[in-house]
Amino acid sequence: MTTEQELQSLFNKLDGDQDGKVSINDLFLSPGLSAIITSETNTSSPQELLVQYDSDKDGSITFEEFKEAVEKAKNLN
């Protein structure tokens, strides 16, 4: 089970410019971390993650959106 602190750490590693959001570019610049993200969120690609969980449609994922994606994925398993 992943803790919120572990999720925040992973999110921070992906958020290269530290703006509080993970963009599609951030995801593609870190393919290894991106693979972990898609695994944690039960999505098949960074694009799918954005389509499904970018609730404000700004083209990036906030920590809250990321946490929601992981929580939904864990409920599906």
C-alpha positions in Angstrom: 0.0 0.0 0.0 1.3 3.4 -1.0 1.2 6.2 1.6 0.3 9.8 0.9 3.9 10.7 1.7 5.2 8.2 -0.9 2.7 9.5 -3.5 3.8 13.1 -2.8 7.5 12.1 -3.2 6.8 10.4 -6.5 4.7 13.4 -7.6 7.5 15.8 -6.7 10.0 13.8 -8.7 7.8 14.1 -11.7 7.1 17.8 -11.2 10.4 18.9 -12.8 9.7 22.7 -12.6 8.1 22.4 -9.2 5.0 24.3 -10.2 2.7 21.9 -8.4 1.5 20.2 -11.6 2.7 17.3 -13.7 2.4 18.1 -17.4 2.5 15.6 -20.3 6.0 16.9 -20.9 7.0 16.1 -17.3 5.7 12.5 -17.8 7.6 12.0 -21.1 10.8 13.4 -19.7 10.8 10.7 -16.9 9.8 7.4 -18.7 10.7 5.3 -15.7 8.6 7.3 -13.3 5.9 7.6 -15.9 5.7 3.8 -16.0 5.3 3.8 -12.2 2.5 6.4 -12.5 0.6 4.5 -15.1 0.9 1.3 -13.0 -0.2 3.1 -9.8 -3.2 4.7 -11.6 -4.1 1.7 -13.6 -3.8 3.7 -16.9 -2.0 2.6 -20.0 -0.3 5.8 -20.9 0.4 9.4 -19.7 -2.2 10.6 -22.3 -4.8 8.3 -20.7 -3.9 9.6 -17.3 -4.5 13.2 -18.4 -7.8 12.3 -20.3 -9.2 10.5 -17.3 -8.0 12.5 -14.3 -7.3 16.1 -15.5 -10.5 17.3 -13.9 -9.9 21.0 -14.6 -8.8 20.3 -18.2 -5.7 22.5 -17.9 -3.4 19.9 -19.5 -1.7 18.8 -16.3 -2.2 16.7 -13.2 -2.2 18.3 -9.8 -1.3 16.3 -6.7 -5.0 16.0 -5.7 -5.9 14.7 -9.2 -3.0 12.2 -9.0 -4.1 11.1 -5.5 -7.7 10.6 -6.8 -6.4 8.5 -9.7 -4.4 6.3 -7.4 -7.3 5.9 -5.0 -9.7 4.9 -7.8 -7.2 2.4 -9.2 -6.7 0.8 -5.8 -10.5 0.4 -5.4 -10.7 -1.3 -8.8 -8.1 -4.0 -7.7 
